[in-house]
Amino acid sequence: MTFELDHVVHFIGNNEEEILPELEKLNLKSINGSAHPDWGTANILSYAGLSYVEYLFIRDEEKAIASNNPLIQLMVEDLKVREGFGQLCFRCDDIHKVKAELKERGYRTGNIIEGNRSQQDGTILKWKMLFLDESSKSALPWPFFIEWDESSQERKERLKRIGAISPENESRSIKLIRMASDDPENDMIEWKKAFGLEGGKMARDPFVLDLNGTHLIFENRKELNLPFSRPISLQFTSSPFPKTIVYRGAAYQ
């Protein structure tokens, strides 16, 4: 299996009219994404190359609470106590192969979920999603997976055409993601085993995995004085920030 970071999900309270102006002030070029009527949610997207941060929020609380989508279930629970990063999404080329290989390695998954939405030009954007059906020993959520129904080049050209990827953020990427964990070494070993990633304990760093150029850094949440196990910060190449900022429970560099 070969994976790339597709996106990081940032859970936001449902005051959606404030999000775009806030992101603009932070110099994070963002666009309205889409509504998810069946899940009671919608999103705003901020790209760094082909990866992005998804600012996910609730529009219909009743539908969100009733949703059987694991991501929405996680968001509903997290937003009872906090905003912030919730889960990572890995991009793949063959989600059926990912499902089969995870099964061979002893991991349970849910069914493949197919999604689609109409775009402004009338074309239909399609994708497939897959979630692990496994409890994390440390409460750090497993990543989920997405396969887009277009090549990376086709996707990039479409995103440039609609203004989602600008010249400024085309060359930007997400360099690293720090994650608070109950057991950093165990999580690093488990993710390495499950997803075939390279990494280990570095001489001067905590436990690190290489996700095709994005470093996933596992740190002890108790040493960080954090009450939860979640992604906590990300760092861009060509960062738009002069220093670390904290936006709605998540740190950006």
C-alpha atoms as an extended CHARMM CRD file, in Angstrom:
* protein
*
       253  EXT
         1         1  MET       CA              0.0000000000        0.0000000000        0.0000000000  PROA      1               0.0000000000
         2         2  THR       CA              1.1710000000        3.5170000000       -0.8000000000  PROA      2               0.0000000000
         3         3  PHE       CA             -0.4140000000        6.4400000000        1.0140000000  PROA      3               0.0000000000
         4         4  GLU       CA             -0.1970000000       10.2170000000        0.9660000000  PROA      4               0.0000000000
         5         5  LEU       CA             -1.7260000000       12.7120000000        3.3390000000  PROA      5               0.0000000000
         6         6  ASP       CA             -5.0050000000       13.7760000000        1.7900000000  PROA      6               0.0000000000
         7         7  HSD       CA             -6.3200000000       16.0050000000        4.5410000000  PROA      7               0.0000000000
         8         8  VAL       CA             -6.5160000000       16.8250000000        8.2310000000  PROA      8               0.0000000000
         9         9  VAL       CA             -9.9980000000       17.2900000000        9.6830000000  PROA      9               0.0000000000
        10        10  HSD       CA            -10.4430000000       20.2750000000       12.0210000000  PROA      10              0.0000000000
        11        11  PHE       CA            -13.7100000000       20.0800000000       13.9670000000  PROA      11              0.0000000000
        12        12  ILE       CA            -15.4270000000       23.4680000000       14.2740000000  PROA      12              0.0000000000
        13        13  GLY       CA            -18.4990000000       24.6160000000       16.1920000000  PROA      13              0.0000000000
        14        14  ASN       CA            -21.4960000000       25.4440000000       14.0180000000  PROA      14              0.0000000000
        15        15  ASN       CA            -21.0090000000       29.2340000000       13.6980000000  PROA      15              0.0000000000
        16        16  GLU       CA            -19.9630000000       28.7480000000       10.0800000000  PROA      16              0.0000000000
        17        17  GLU       CA            -20.3950000000       32.3710000000        8.9680000000  PROA      17              0.0000000000
        18        18  GLU       CA            -17.3100000000       33.3150000000       11.0240000000  PROA      18              0.0000000000
        19        19  ILE       CA            -14.9110000000       30.7250000000        9.6290000000  PROA      19              0.0000000000
        20        20  LEU       CA            -13.9480000000       32.1890000000        6.2170000000  PROA      20              0.0000000000
        21        21  PRO       CA            -13.3040000000       35.7070000000        7.6040000000  PROA      21              0.0000000000
        22        22  GLU       CA            -11.2300000000       34.2180000000       10.4270000000  PROA      22              0.0000000000
        23        23  LEU       CA             -9.1370000000       32.1540000000        8.0180000000  PROA      23              0.0000000000
        24        24  GLU       CA             -8.6600000000       35.1540000000        5.7380000000  PROA      24              0.0000000000
        25        25  LYS       CA             -7.2410000000       37.1480000000        8.6650000000  PROA      25              0.0000000000
        26        26  LEU       CA             -4.8310000000       34.2860000000        9.3020000000  PROA      26              0.0000000000
        27        27  ASN       CA             -3.6660000000       34.3820000000        5.6570000000  PROA      27              0.0000000000
        28        28  LEU       CA             -5.0270000000       30.8810000000        5.0300000000  PROA      28              0.0000000000
        29        29  LYS       CA             -6.6420000000       30.9780000000        1.5860000000  PROA      29              0.0000000000
        30        30  SER       CA             -9.8210000000       28.9210000000        1.8750000000  PROA      30              0.0000000000
        31        31  ILE       CA            -12.9270000000       28.1190000000       -0.1140000000  PROA      31              0.0000000000
        32        32  ASN       CA            -16.4020000000       26.8730000000        0.6620000000  PROA      32              0.0000000000
        33        33  GLY       CA            -16.3750000000       23.1240000000        0.1850000000  PROA      33              0.0000000000
        34        34  SER       CA            -19.6510000000       21.2700000000        0.1750000000  PROA      34              0.0000000000
        35        35  ALA       CA            -22.6600000000       20.3420000000        2.2540000000  PROA      35              0.0000000000
        36        36  HSD       CA            -23.2330000000       16.7460000000        3.3330000000  PROA      36              0.0000000000
        37        37  PRO       CA            -27.0470000000       16.5800000000        3.6930000000  PROA      37              0.0000000000
        38        38  ASP       CA            -27.1290000000       12.9580000000        4.8520000000  PROA      38              0.0000000000
        39        39  TRP       CA            -24.6140000000       13.7000000000        7.6300000000  PROA      39              0.0000000000
        40        40  GLY       CA            -25.9120000000       17.1240000000        8.6420000000  PROA      40              0.0000000000
        41        41  THR       CA            -22.5140000000       18.7370000000        8.0590000000  PROA      41              0.0000000000
        42        42  ALA       CA            -20.6310000000       21.0300000000        5.6750000000  PROA      42              0.0000000000
        43        43  ASN       CA            -17.0220000000       22.1100000000        5.2420000000  PROA      43              0.0000000000
        44        44  ILE       CA            -14.5440000000       24.7950000000        4.2670000000  PROA      44              0.0000000000
        45        45  LEU       CA            -11.2410000000       23.7550000000        2.6720000000  PROA      45              0.0000000000
        46        46  SER       CA             -7.7510000000       25.2380000000        2.8080000000  PROA      46              0.0000000000
        47        47  TYR       CA             -5.2400000000       23.6540000000        0.4030000000  PROA      47              0.0000000000
        48        48  ALA       CA             -1.5040000000       23.0750000000        0.6470000000  PROA      48              0.0000000000
        49        49  GLY       CA             -0.6740000000       21.4700000000       -2.6680000000  PROA      49              0.0000000000
        50        50  LEU       CA             -3.0440000000       18.5320000000       -3.0620000000  PROA      50              0.0000000000
        51        51  SER       CA             -3.3700000000       18.1170000000        0.7010000000  PROA      51              0.0000000000
        52        52  TYR       CA             -5.7000000000       20.3100000000        2.6990000000  PROA      52              0.0000000000
        53        53  VAL       CA             -7.2460000000       21.1350000000        6.0380000000  PROA      53              0.0000000000
        54        54  GLU       CA            -10.9690000000       20.4080000000        6.1680000000  PROA      54              0.0000000000
        55        55  TYR       CA            -12.8480000000       22.7000000000        8.5380000000  PROA      55              0.0000000000
        56        56  LEU       CA            -15.8550000000       20.5270000000        9.2990000000  PROA      56              0.0000000000
        57        57  PHE       CA            -18.9330000000       21.8560000000       11.0910000000  PROA      57              0.0000000000
        58        58  ILE       CA            -22.5060000000       20.8290000000       11.8870000000  PROA      58              0.0000000000
        59        59  ARG       CA            -25.4950000000       22.3310000000       10.1060000000  PROA      59              0.0000000000
        60        60  ASP       CA            -28.1800000000       19.8770000000       11.2390000000  PROA      60              0.0000000000
        61        61  GLU       CA            -27.4620000000       18.5490000000       14.7160000000  PROA      61              0.0000000000
        62        62  GLU       CA            -30.2120000000       15.9420000000       14.5930000000  PROA      62              0.0000000000
        63        63  LYS       CA            -28.8540000000       14.4170000000       11.3840000000  PROA      63              0.0000000000
        64        64  ALA       CA            -25.2630000000       14.5970000000       12.6230000000  PROA      64              0.0000000000
        65        65  ILE       CA            -26.1340000000       12.7680000000       15.8410000000  PROA      65              0.0000000000
        66        66  ALA       CA            -27.9980000000       10.0910000000       13.8800000000  PROA      66              0.0000000000
        67        67  SER       CA            -25.2280000000        9.6590000000       11.2660000000  PROA      67              0.0000000000
        68        68  ASN       CA            -23.4920000000        6.2760000000       11.0140000000  PROA      68              0.0000000000
        69        69  ASN       CA            -20.3760000000        7.8800000000        9.4980000000  PROA      69              0.0000000000
        70        70  PRO       CA            -17.5250000000        7.2490000000       12.0040000000  PROA      70              0.0000000000
        71        71  LEU       CA            -15.9790000000       10.6650000000       11.3140000000  PROA      71              0.0000000000
        72        72  ILE       CA            -19.2290000000       12.4630000000       12.1090000000  PROA      72              0.0000000000
        73        73  GLN       CA            -19.7260000000       10.3420000000       15.2150000000  PROA      73              0.0000000000
        74        74  LEU       CA            -16.2410000000       11.3390000000       16.4060000000  PROA      74              0.0000000000
        75        75  MET       CA            -16.9270000000       15.0140000000       15.6890000000  PROA      75              0.0000000000
        76        76  VAL       CA            -20.2130000000       15.0100000000       17.5920000000  PROA      76              0.0000000000
        77        77  GLU       CA            -18.4780000000       13.6010000000       20.6670000000  PROA      77              0.0000000000
        78        78  ASP       CA            -15.4140000000       15.8630000000       20.4180000000  PROA      78              0.0000000000
        79        79  LEU       CA            -17.4690000000       19.0380000000       20.0210000000  PROA      79              0.0000000000
        80        80  LYS       CA            -19.1530000000       18.3600000000       23.3440000000  PROA      80              0.0000000000
        81        81  VAL       CA            -15.8520000000       19.3350000000       24.9870000000  PROA      81              0.0000000000
        82        82  ARG       CA            -13.5020000000       20.9010000000       22.4250000000  PROA      82              0.0000000000
        83        83  GLU       CA            -12.8190000000       22.1840000000       18.9410000000  PROA      83              0.0000000000
        84        84  GLY       CA             -9.6030000000       21.1510000000       17.1930000000  PROA      84              0.0000000000
        85        85  PHE       CA             -8.0380000000       18.5350000000       14.9640000000  PROA      85              0.0000000000
        86        86  GLY       CA             -9.9150000000       15.2460000000       14.9870000000  PROA      86              0.0000000000
        87        87  GLN       CA             -8.6520000000       12.7670000000       12.4210000000  PROA      87              0.0000000000
        88        88  LEU       CA             -6.2690000000       12.2870000000        9.4990000000  PROA      88              0.0000000000
        89        89  CYS       CA             -7.2340000000       11.0560000000        6.0510000000  PROA      89              0.0000000000
        90        90  PHE       CA             -4.7980000000        9.0730000000        3.8750000000  PROA      90              0.0000000000
        91        91  ARG       CA             -5.1370000000        9.1720000000        0.0860000000  PROA      91              0.0000000000
        92        92  CYS       CA             -4.7600000000        5.9410000000       -1.8890000000  PROA      92              0.0000000000
        93        93  ASP       CA             -5.1100000000        4.7670000000       -5.4990000000  PROA      93              0.0000000000
        94        94  ASP       CA             -7.0420000000        1.5250000000       -4.8670000000  PROA      94              0.0000000000
        95        95  ILE       CA             -9.2630000000        1.4900000000       -1.8110000000  PROA      95              0.0000000000
        96        96  HSD       CA            -10.4310000000       -2.0780000000       -2.4610000000  PROA      96              0.0000000000
        97        97  LYS       CA             -6.8030000000       -3.2030000000       -2.2990000000  PROA      97              0.0000000000
        98        98  VAL       CA             -6.3230000000       -1.2560000000        0.9380000000  PROA      98              0.0000000000
        99        99  LYS       CA             -9.3420000000       -3.0020000000        2.4470000000  PROA      99              0.0000000000
       100       100  ALA       CA             -8.0430000000       -6.4250000000        1.3810000000  PROA      100             0.0000000000
       101       101  GLU       CA             -4.4970000000       -5.8100000000        2.6360000000  PROA      101             0.0000000000
       102       102  LEU       CA             -5.7000000000       -4.4990000000        5.9880000000  PROA      102             0.0000000000
       103       103  LYS       CA             -7.7820000000       -7.6480000000        6.3690000000  PROA      103             0.0000000000
       104       104  GLU       CA             -4.7170000000       -9.7860000000        5.5620000000  PROA      104             0.0000000000
       105       105  ARG       CA             -2.8140000000       -7.9510000000        8.3110000000  PROA      105             0.0000000000
       106       106  GLY       CA             -5.5530000000       -8.7140000000       10.8250000000  PROA      106             0.0000000000
       107       107  TYR       CA             -7.4270000000       -5.4010000000       10.8630000000  PROA      107             0.0000000000
       108       108  ARG       CA            -11.1990000000       -5.0750000000       10.5720000000  PROA      108             0.0000000000
       109       109  THR       CA            -12.6910000000       -2.3930000000        8.3500000000  PROA      109             0.0000000000
       110       110  GLY       CA            -16.1530000000       -1.1130000000        7.6460000000  PROA      110             0.0000000000
       111       111  ASN       CA            -17.7640000000       -1.1180000000        4.2260000000  PROA      111             0.0000000000
       112       112  ILE       CA            -16.4680000000        1.1570000000        1.4760000000  PROA      112             0.0000000000
       113       113  ILE       CA            -18.5570000000        4.3380000000        1.4520000000  PROA      113             0.0000000000
       114       114  GLU       CA            -19.1840000000        6.0150000000       -1.9000000000  PROA      114             0.0000000000
       115       115  GLY       CA            -19.6940000000        9.7610000000       -2.0180000000  PROA      115             0.0000000000
       116       116  ASN       CA            -20.4110000000       12.3490000000       -4.6700000000  PROA      116             0.0000000000
       117       117  ARG       CA            -21.4380000000       15.9540000000       -5.0610000000  PROA      117             0.0000000000
       118       118  SER       CA            -22.3230000000       18.3410000000       -7.8770000000  PROA      118             0.0000000000
       119       119  GLN       CA            -19.7450000000       20.9650000000       -8.7560000000  PROA      119             0.0000000000
       120       120  GLN       CA            -20.3660000000       24.5020000000       -9.9280000000  PROA      120             0.0000000000
       121       121  ASP       CA            -19.8300000000       23.5240000000      -13.5670000000  PROA      121             0.0000000000
       122       122  GLY       CA            -22.4440000000       20.7630000000      -13.3000000000  PROA      122             0.0000000000
       123       123  THR       CA            -20.0080000000       17.8410000000      -13.2530000000  PROA      123             0.0000000000
       124       124  ILE       CA            -20.1840000000       15.2340000000      -10.5020000000  PROA      124             0.0000000000
       125       125  LEU       CA            -17.1950000000       14.7480000000       -8.1930000000  PROA      125             0.0000000000
       126       126  LYS       CA            -16.9420000000       11.1880000000       -6.8650000000  PROA      126             0.0000000000
       127       127  TRP       CA            -14.8680000000        9.4870000000       -4.1740000000  PROA      127             0.0000000000
       128       128  LYS       CA            -14.7400000000        6.3930000000       -1.9780000000  PROA      128             0.0000000000
       129       129  MET       CA            -13.9840000000        6.2780000000        1.7600000000  PROA      129             0.0000000000
       130       130  LEU       CA            -12.9560000000        3.4920000000        4.1430000000  PROA      130             0.0000000000
       131       131  PHE       CA            -12.7340000000        3.4340000000        7.9410000000  PROA      131             0.0000000000
       132       132  LEU       CA            -11.0290000000        0.9510000000       10.1970000000  PROA      132             0.0000000000
       133       133  ASP       CA            -13.4360000000       -0.8670000000       12.5010000000  PROA      133             0.0000000000
       134       134  GLU       CA            -10.8720000000       -1.1830000000       15.2890000000  PROA      134             0.0000000000
       135       135  SER       CA            -10.6150000000        0.4610000000       18.6990000000  PROA      135             0.0000000000
       136       136  SER       CA             -7.3870000000        2.3590000000       19.2380000000  PROA      136             0.0000000000
       137       137  LYS       CA             -5.5890000000        1.1990000000       22.3720000000  PROA      137             0.0000000000
       138       138  SER       CA             -4.6130000000        4.7900000000       23.2010000000  PROA      138             0.0000000000
       139       139  ALA       CA             -7.7710000000        6.5940000000       21.9920000000  PROA      139             0.0000000000
       140       140  LEU       CA             -5.7990000000        8.2320000000       19.1590000000  PROA      140             0.0000000000
       141       141  PRO       CA             -8.1730000000        7.8500000000       16.1990000000  PROA      141             0.0000000000
       142       142  TRP       CA             -7.0080000000        5.6860000000       13.3310000000  PROA      142             0.0000000000
       143       143  PRO       CA             -6.7260000000        7.5020000000        9.9890000000  PROA      143             0.0000000000
       144       144  PHE       CA             -9.3740000000        6.8450000000        7.3900000000  PROA      144             0.0000000000
       145       145  PHE       CA             -8.8460000000        6.4660000000        3.6420000000  PROA      145             0.0000000000
       146       146  ILE       CA            -10.0670000000        8.1430000000        0.4770000000  PROA      146             0.0000000000
       147       147  GLU       CA             -9.7840000000        7.3190000000       -3.2180000000  PROA      147             0.0000000000
       148       148  TRP       CA            -10.7050000000       10.1120000000       -5.6060000000  PROA      148             0.0000000000
       149       149  ASP       CA            -12.3490000000        9.2420000000       -8.9170000000  PROA      149             0.0000000000
       150       150  GLU       CA             -9.7490000000       11.2490000000      -10.8690000000  PROA      150             0.0000000000
       151       151  SER       CA             -5.9740000000       11.2190000000      -11.1530000000  PROA      151             0.0000000000
       152       152  SER       CA             -3.8580000000       13.5490000000       -9.0190000000  PROA      152             0.0000000000
       153       153  GLN       CA             -3.0410000000       15.6450000000      -12.0960000000  PROA      153             0.0000000000
       154       154  GLU       CA             -6.6950000000       15.9070000000      -13.1000000000  PROA      154             0.0000000000
       155       155  ARG       CA             -7.5850000000       16.8350000000       -9.5430000000  PROA      155             0.0000000000
       156       156  LYS       CA             -4.8820000000       19.4910000000       -9.3400000000  PROA      156             0.0000000000
       157       157  GLU       CA             -5.9620000000       21.0700000000      -12.6400000000  PROA      157             0.0000000000
       158       158  ARG       CA             -9.5940000000       21.1340000000      -11.5000000000  PROA      158             0.0000000000
       159       159  LEU       CA             -8.6810000000       22.7150000000       -8.1560000000  PROA      159             0.0000000000
       160       160  LYS       CA             -6.5390000000       25.3460000000       -9.8730000000  PROA      160             0.0000000000
       161       161  ARG       CA             -9.3560000000       26.0430000000      -12.3190000000  PROA      161             0.0000000000
       162       162  ILE       CA            -11.8730000000       26.7510000000       -9.5490000000  PROA      162             0.0000000000
       163       163  GLY       CA             -9.3630000000       28.7920000000       -7.5280000000  PROA      163             0.0000000000
       164       164  ALA       CA             -8.9320000000       26.3460000000       -4.6530000000  PROA      164             0.0000000000
       165       165  ILE       CA             -5.2090000000       26.0140000000       -5.3760000000  PROA      165             0.0000000000
       166       166  SER       CA             -3.5160000000       29.3530000000       -5.9790000000  PROA      166             0.0000000000
       167       167  PRO       CA              0.0980000000       29.9230000000       -7.0820000000  PROA      167             0.0000000000
       168       168  GLU       CA              0.8590000000       30.7290000000       -3.4450000000  PROA      168             0.0000000000
       169       169  ASN       CA             -0.4090000000       27.5000000000       -1.9490000000  PROA      169             0.0000000000
       170       170  GLU       CA              0.3790000000       25.2000000000       -4.8990000000  PROA      170             0.0000000000
       171       171  SER       CA              3.9740000000       24.7740000000       -3.7280000000  PROA      171             0.0000000000
       172       172  ARG       CA              3.0490000000       24.6190000000       -0.0260000000  PROA      172             0.0000000000
       173       173  SER       CA              2.7600000000       21.2660000000        1.7150000000  PROA      173             0.0000000000
       174       174  ILE       CA              2.0310000000       19.9400000000        5.1850000000  PROA      174             0.0000000000
       175       175  LYS       CA              5.4800000000       19.1090000000        6.5190000000  PROA      175             0.0000000000
       176       176  LEU       CA              4.6280000000       17.4530000000        9.8260000000  PROA      176             0.0000000000
       177       177  ILE       CA              1.7580000000       16.6700000000       12.1630000000  PROA      177             0.0000000000
       178       178  ARG       CA              2.2180000000       16.3070000000       15.9190000000  PROA      178             0.0000000000
       179       179  MET       CA             -0.0960000000       13.8590000000       17.6650000000  PROA      179             0.0000000000
       180       180  ALA       CA             -0.7770000000       13.4900000000       21.3680000000  PROA      180             0.0000000000
       181       181  SER       CA             -0.9050000000        9.8250000000       22.3560000000  PROA      181             0.0000000000
       182       182  ASP       CA             -1.3700000000        7.7250000000       25.4880000000  PROA      182             0.0000000000
       183       183  ASP       CA              1.4300000000        5.4450000000       24.2730000000  PROA      183             0.0000000000
       184       184  PRO       CA              3.5440000000        7.0440000000       21.5100000000  PROA      184             0.0000000000
       185       185  GLU       CA              5.8030000000        4.0530000000       20.9220000000  PROA      185             0.0000000000
       186       186  ASN       CA              2.9210000000        1.5870000000       20.6580000000  PROA      186             0.0000000000
       187       187  ASP       CA              0.9540000000        3.8660000000       18.3270000000  PROA      187             0.0000000000
       188       188  MET       CA              3.9830000000        4.3820000000       16.0940000000  PROA      188             0.0000000000
       189       189  ILE       CA              4.5810000000        0.6130000000       15.9180000000  PROA      189             0.0000000000
       190       190  GLU       CA              0.8980000000       -0.1320000000       15.2530000000  PROA      190             0.0000000000
       191       191  TRP       CA              0.5560000000        2.4640000000       12.4850000000  PROA      191             0.0000000000
       192       192  LYS       CA              3.8390000000        1.2950000000       10.9600000000  PROA      192             0.0000000000
       193       193  LYS       CA              2.5690000000       -2.2870000000       10.9160000000  PROA      193             0.0000000000
       194       194  ALA       CA             -0.9010000000       -1.4650000000        9.6210000000  PROA      194             0.0000000000
       195       195  PHE       CA              0.0740000000        0.9580000000        6.8610000000  PROA      195             0.0000000000
       196       196  GLY       CA              3.5990000000       -0.1110000000        5.9010000000  PROA      196             0.0000000000
       197       197  LEU       CA              5.1690000000        3.2420000000        6.8020000000  PROA      197             0.0000000000
       198       198  GLU       CA              8.8470000000        3.8350000000        7.5370000000  PROA      198             0.0000000000
       199       199  GLY       CA              9.9760000000        5.3760000000       10.7940000000  PROA      199             0.0000000000
       200       200  GLY       CA             11.0100000000        4.7940000000       14.3650000000  PROA      200             0.0000000000
       201       201  LYS       CA             12.6370000000        6.4920000000       17.3460000000  PROA      201             0.0000000000
       202       202  MET       CA             14.8920000000        9.2830000000       16.1670000000  PROA      202             0.0000000000
       203       203  ALA       CA             18.0140000000       10.3360000000       18.0690000000  PROA      203             0.0000000000
       204       204  ARG       CA             16.7270000000       13.7740000000       19.0490000000  PROA      204             0.0000000000
       205       205  ASP       CA             13.0490000000       13.4360000000       18.2080000000  PROA      205             0.0000000000
       206       206  PRO       CA             10.0410000000       11.4960000000       19.4930000000  PROA      206             0.0000000000
       207       207  PHE       CA              8.5250000000        8.5850000000       17.5910000000  PROA      207             0.0000000000
       208       208  VAL       CA              8.1600000000        9.4880000000       13.8950000000  PROA      208             0.0000000000
       209       209  LEU       CA              6.6140000000        7.9480000000       10.7900000000  PROA      209             0.0000000000
       210       210  ASP       CA              7.1550000000        9.1570000000        7.2280000000  PROA      210             0.0000000000
       211       211  LEU       CA              3.9160000000        9.4420000000        5.2520000000  PROA      211             0.0000000000
       212       212  ASN       CA              5.4330000000       10.0610000000        1.8190000000  PROA      212             0.0000000000
       213       213  GLY       CA              7.0870000000       13.2910000000        2.9440000000  PROA      213             0.0000000000
       214       214  THR       CA              4.7640000000       14.2570000000        5.8090000000  PROA      214             0.0000000000
       215       215  HSD       CA              6.2200000000       13.3640000000        9.2090000000  PROA      215             0.0000000000
       216       216  LEU       CA              3.7840000000       12.0150000000       11.7830000000  PROA      216             0.0000000000
       217       217  ILE       CA              5.2070000000       12.6810000000       15.2470000000  PROA      217             0.0000000000
       218       218  PHE       CA              3.8110000000       10.7500000000       18.2200000000  PROA      218             0.0000000000
       219       219  GLU       CA              4.2120000000       12.4290000000       21.6150000000  PROA      219             0.0000000000
       220       220  ASN       CA              3.0610000000       11.5800000000       25.1360000000  PROA      220             0.0000000000
       221       221  ARG       CA             -0.1230000000       13.4960000000       25.9030000000  PROA      221             0.0000000000
       222       222  LYS       CA              0.5180000000       13.4420000000       29.6780000000  PROA      222             0.0000000000
       223       223  GLU       CA              3.9150000000       15.0730000000       29.1960000000  PROA      223             0.0000000000
       224       224  LEU       CA              2.1340000000       17.6930000000       27.0800000000  PROA      224             0.0000000000
       225       225  ASN       CA             -0.4740000000       18.1580000000       29.8530000000  PROA      225             0.0000000000
       226       226  LEU       CA             -3.2820000000       17.2880000000       27.4690000000  PROA      226             0.0000000000
       227       227  PRO       CA             -6.4560000000       15.4010000000       28.4860000000  PROA      227             0.0000000000
       228       228  PHE       CA             -7.0510000000       13.8850000000       25.0280000000  PROA      228             0.0000000000
       229       229  SER       CA             -5.3100000000       11.8350000000       22.3240000000  PROA      229             0.0000000000
       230       230  ARG       CA             -5.6580000000       13.6520000000       19.0150000000  PROA      230             0.0000000000
       231       231  PRO       CA             -3.5930000000       15.3940000000       16.3410000000  PROA      231             0.0000000000
       232       232  ILE       CA             -2.6650000000       18.7010000000       17.9650000000  PROA      232             0.0000000000
       233       233  SER       CA             -0.6130000000       20.7350000000       15.4790000000  PROA      233             0.0000000000
       234       234  LEU       CA              0.6340000000       20.8600000000       11.9140000000  PROA      234             0.0000000000
       235       235  GLN       CA              3.5010000000       22.6220000000       10.2120000000  PROA      235             0.0000000000
       236       236  PHE       CA              3.5570000000       23.8880000000        6.6400000000  PROA      236             0.0000000000
       237       237  THR       CA              6.4470000000       24.3160000000        4.2970000000  PROA      237             0.0000000000
       238       238  SER       CA              6.5110000000       27.9780000000        3.1990000000  PROA      238             0.0000000000
       239       239  SER       CA              4.4910000000       28.7670000000        6.2940000000  PROA      239             0.0000000000
       240       240  PRO       CA              2.1570000000       31.7830000000        6.1090000000  PROA      240             0.0000000000
       241       241  PHE       CA              2.7070000000       32.4260000000        9.8350000000  PROA      241             0.0000000000
       242       242  PRO       CA              5.6110000000       34.3100000000       11.4600000000  PROA      242             0.0000000000
       243       243  LYS       CA              5.1170000000       32.1710000000       14.5690000000  PROA      243             0.0000000000
       244       244  THR       CA              2.9060000000       29.3780000000       15.8890000000  PROA      244             0.0000000000
       245       245  ILE       CA             -0.7570000000       30.3340000000       16.0750000000  PROA      245             0.0000000000
       246       246  VAL       CA             -3.6170000000       28.5600000000       17.8190000000  PROA      246             0.0000000000
       247       247  TYR       CA             -6.9160000000       28.5720000000       15.9570000000  PROA      247             0.0000000000
       248       248  ARG       CA             -9.9960000000       26.9720000000       17.4820000000  PROA      248             0.0000000000
       249       249  GLY       CA             -8.1170000000       24.4120000000       19.5360000000  PROA      249             0.0000000000
       250       250  ALA       CA             -5.4160000000       23.5100000000       17.0030000000  PROA      250             0.0000000000
       251       251  ALA       CA             -1.8680000000       24.8240000000       16.5200000000  PROA      251             0.0000000000
       252       252  TYR       CA             -0.4970000000       25.8770000000       13.1240000000  PROA      252             0.0000000000
       253       253  GLN       CA              3.1070000000       26.6720000000       12.1850000000  PROA      253             0.0000000000
